[in-house]
Amino acid sequence: MNQLDFRGRHAVITGGATGLGYGIAQRLIASGGSVSLWDRDADAAERAARALGEPAVAVAVDVTQPESVDAALAATLARAPRVDELVNSAGITGPNTRLWEYPIDAWHAVMDVNVNGVFLCCRALAIHMREQGGGRIVNIASVAGKDGNPNASAYSASKAAVIGLTKSLGKELADTGIRVNCVTPAAVKTAIFEQMTPEHIAFMLSRIPLGRFGTVEEVAALVGWLCTDDCSFSTGAVFDLSGGRSTY
């Protein structure tokens, strides 16, 4: 593992109790940093924080509610002097079905977590980072936001929105010390697969030229670099992590 320097730095990771968020937390802690695991499952976040050790703390949050996000930031800043990085990893897939059969409530739920949640966390942390004079924001999008996966219209649309939000916010903060980027993984085998049908999983694998799913460690390595000061000239950018599926 390449060593990154996160000594004295603190990151907020949404959806940090499991999956990509947990793996990213492991990488940042291994590089000398500390993390706040923001998750709506308070018990899972506490278990994850205990497993990660002293550099990790759990913070219960509903990223779809502005009051909850503000309270989570206040709780974080009561324990850490500042937040240097925000990683928006919280997300849901929604059902796998055709658009004209897509449940309206499920559509709203996907947009609420995947788009509104990213917006609210970026909004709160951008204000904080502007006041402190710098920071890094990394949003977890998806190759589905570029290509559009069939039978996943809400998820695809939500991740396309995350890409657009990242580009816009990166330009808005370009005159500051804050850098905003996103990554677009192809499928990475985590617990989120439990929300998908076997047919949809097989479809995603068939689209990856490398012939395998990505790993949590591969995503964490890229996100970790995007959180460092070495990532200084990239902002509003989209970093591919798709095993050759996406070429733009």
C-alpha positions, 0 to 999 in steps of 0.5 A: 500500500502506498503511504499517504500523509494524513497526519493531523487531518480529520475526514467525515465519511458518509455511509462510513459504517460499511462498504466503500465508506468503511474501506476509505476510513481504513485507508485514511486511518492507516495513513495517519488520519482520523475519521468521523463515520456519518451513518444513519445506522447508529449501531453499525457506525458504533461497531465500525468505530470500535473496529477501527479504533481510537482514530474513528468516531461514530456520528448518527445522521440522516443525510436527507435532513438538513437539521440532522446534517448540521447537528452531525457537523456540530457533533464532529467539530466538538471532537475534532478541531476541523474537518479537512476532508468530506467523502460522500459515500452514502447511497442506495441502489433502489429496485431493479425494474423498468422505468414505467414500472418504477415505484414512485416512492422508491424513486424519491428515496433514491434521489433523496439519499443519493442527490439531496444527501450529497447536496446537503453535506457538500453545502454544510462542509463547503461553508466550514471549509471556506471559513478554515481556508481549504479542504477536499471533497470527494463524491462517490458517483458511478459509471452508471451516471455516465452510461446509464444502466437499464433497469436502474433509472433512478440510480443512474440518474442520481449518479449523473446528478452527482457528477454534475454537482461535482463539476459545478461545485468544483468551479464555484470553489476554484478560487479557494483552497478547496478541491472537489472531485468525484470517482465513477466506479463500476460495480464493487462487490459490497453489501450494496449488492444485496439490493440488486437482482442477480440478473443486474449483477451479471449485466454489470459484470458483463460490461467490464473489460477486465472481467472482474468487479472492482475492490474496496481497496482500489476505490479507497486508494484513489479516494485517498489520493484525491483527499491529499494536498498532492491533488492540487490541480484537479477540481470538478473532475471525474476519475474513472474506476471502471475496469475499462468499461468507460473511456471518457 
